[in-house]
Every structure is written in structure tokens, then in C-alpha cells.
Amino acid sequence: MTKPPLMTPIDWIGSAAATLTTTAFIPQAWQVWRTRHTADISLGMYALFTLGVALWLAYGILLESWPIIIANCITLLLAGTVLAMKLKFG
């Protein structure tokens, strides 16, 4: 019996997509963290987005898909931080 490859081409595509979309949130989170300025950020958008990311994380856990799980854990942390600061600083 042969072992399946550790990562398939589909896993590589998913991992690349996860890396890019997760990394995209770092500048926003850093800017808010540094300046504490959240006036231009939509509370509704971040609330819905954070809920969506939490659901993507649950989906990844149910599928046991590590690219989905890892990316959404990190994105949930970043988006949740921005959302918390929006709630705190208005």
C-alpha cells in the first residue's frame, strides 16, 4: 500500500489562497493597533466578516482541512482584533 502525498495540488492551491487572503488582513490590523483609529471602518462589515470567518473555521474543522483551519484561525484572530478595537474605540 502506498502512502498518499502529504499535499496534493489542490492542497497547494488552497494553501496559497489561504496565505494570500490571511496576509491581506495584517496591514489593516496593524494600522488599527498602531493608531487606534477606527472611524473609517464599518462595524457591520467587520461583525459579519468575523462571523463568516468563524463559520469557515468550523467548516474547515468538520472537513479536517488544515489549510482552511490554519488560515481561518489566523484571520479570525486578526479580524476579531480589529472588531474588538472598533467596539472599544468607536
C-alpha positions in Angstrom: 0.0 0.0 0.0 1.4 3.4 -1.0 1.2 6.5 1.1 -0.8 9.4 -0.4 1.2 12.6 -1.0 1.4 14.9 2.0 -0.1 17.7 0.0 -1.9 17.4 -3.3 -2.0 20.1 -5.9 -5.4 21.1 -4.6 -3.9 21.5 -1.1 -1.2 23.7 -2.6 -3.8 25.9 -4.2 -5.8 26.1 -1.0 -2.7 26.9 1.0 -1.7 29.7 -1.4 -5.1 31.2 -1.4 -5.3 31.0 2.4 -1.9 32.6 2.8 -2.8 35.5 0.5 -6.2 36.2 2.0 -4.9 35.9 5.5 -1.9 38.1 4.9 -4.1 40.8 3.4 -5.6 41.5 6.8 -2.2 42.1 8.5 -1.8 45.8 7.3 -5.4 46.7 8.5 -5.0 45.1 11.9 -1.5 46.7 12.3 -2.8 50.1 11.3 -5.7 50.0 13.8 -3.5 48.6 16.5 -0.9 51.3 15.9 -3.3 54.3 15.6 -6.4 53.2 17.5 -8.3 55.0 14.7 -11.4 53.0 13.7 -13.8 55.7 12.5 -13.5 54.7 8.8 -14.1 51.0 9.5 -17.6 49.6 9.1 -18.8 47.9 12.2 -21.4 45.9 10.3 -18.8 44.7 7.8 -16.4 43.5 10.4 -19.1 41.9 12.5 -20.4 39.9 9.5 -16.9 39.2 8.3 -15.7 37.9 11.7 -18.8 35.7 12.0 -18.2 34.4 8.4 -14.6 33.6 9.3 -15.7 31.7 12.4 -18.1 29.7 10.3 -15.3 28.9 7.7 -13.2 27.8 10.6 -16.0 25.4 11.8 -16.3 24.2 8.2 -12.6 23.5 8.0 -12.6 21.7 11.3 -15.5 19.5 10.2 -13.7 18.7 6.9 -10.3 18.3 8.7 -8.8 20.6 6.1 -5.6 22.1 7.6 -5.3 24.9 5.0 -8.8 26.1 5.9 -8.3 25.6 9.7 -4.9 27.4 9.9 -5.9 30.3 7.6 -9.2 30.9 9.4 -7.7 30.7 12.9 -5.2 33.5 12.0 -7.8 35.5 10.1 -10.3 35.2 13.0 -7.6 36.5 15.3 -6.8 39.5 13.1 -10.4 40.3 12.2 -11.5 39.8 15.8 -8.8 42.1 17.0 -10.0 44.8 14.5 -13.6 44.3 15.5 -12.8 44.5 19.2 -10.9 47.7 18.7 -13.7 49.1 16.6 -16.1 48.4 19.5 -13.7 49.9 22.0 -12.5 53.0 20.2 -15.6 53.6 18.0 
